[in-house]
């Protein structure tokens, strides 16, 4: 099995996503992450969390582009929110740089965020993944993926709002991830 997606390894995301969608159509009860893992294994690739996340993101970006082509902006950004006034609201007016990154076809979302002036400032992962990016404008992007699929991408423009969001959402999620890691380590120690 190949690790990651090195050039020339036969890792074709478009082909893999189509194969995953066919698998889901054949078994509608299958979770997205299970379909991604099974597809990766069937095509000789390691079903790592990073590869599963990459496939799920690619599938959602493909669906977002199709929705935009059909003129359905709300469906294109259905996993995207803006945190303002202490509340999560559907993202109805994405900045151009974010729209470009979300709908990018040539690179993955993370790579495109870097291209449009974002840098990664925080990352927590253990099964789930939470990444905080900061754009040159000061806007923060919080990308949260649970063990099954992308849950949300949240834009936060105001530093004060980010502090509130961090206390309300990021801190509890990071604590859960760290506690799970510690518990798993404790279980492994007990086996010895």
Rosetta blueprint (number, residue, H / E / L):
1 X L
2 X E
3 X L
4 X L
5 X L
6 X L
7 X L
8 X L
9 X L
10 X L
11 X L
12 X L
13 X H
14 X H
15 X H
16 X H
17 X H
18 X H
19 X H
20 X H
21 X H
22 X H
23 X H
24 X H
25 X H
26 X H
27 X L
28 X L
29 X L
30 X L
31 X L
32 X H
33 X H
34 X H
35 X H
36 X H
37 X H
38 X H
39 X H
40 X H
41 X H
42 X H
43 X L
44 X L
45 X E
46 X L
47 X L
48 X L
49 X H
50 X H
51 X H
52 X H
53 X H
54 X H
55 X H
56 X H
57 X H
58 X H
59 X H
60 X H
61 X H
62 X H
63 X H
64 X H
65 X H
66 X H
67 X H
68 X H
69 X H
70 X L
71 X L
72 X L
73 X H
74 X H
75 X H
76 X H
77 X L
78 X L
79 X L
80 X E
81 X E
82 X E
83 X E
84 X E
85 X L
86 X L
87 X E
88 X E
89 X E
90 X E
91 X L
92 X L
93 X L
94 X L
95 X L
96 X H
97 X H
98 X H
99 X H
100 X H
101 X H
102 X H
103 X L
104 X L
105 X L
106 X L
107 X L
108 X L
109 X H
110 X H
111 X H
112 X H
113 X H
114 X H
115 X H
116 X L
117 X L
118 X E
119 X E
120 X E
121 X E
122 X E
123 X E
124 X E
125 X E
126 X L
127 X L
128 X L
129 X E
130 X E
131 X E
132 X E
133 X E
134 X E
135 X E
136 X L
137 X L
138 X L
139 X L
140 X E
141 X E
142 X E
143 X E
144 X E
145 X E
146 X L
147 X L
148 X L
149 X L
150 X E
151 X E
152 X E
153 X E
154 X E
155 X E
156 X E
157 X L
158 X L
159 X H
160 X H
161 X H
162 X H
163 X H
164 X H
165 X H
166 X H
167 X H
168 X H
169 X H
170 X H
171 X H
172 X H
173 X H
174 X H
175 X H
176 X H
177 X H
178 X H
179 X H
180 X H
181 X H
182 X H
183 X H
184 X H
185 X H
186 X H
187 X H
188 X H
189 X H
190 X H
191 X H
192 X L
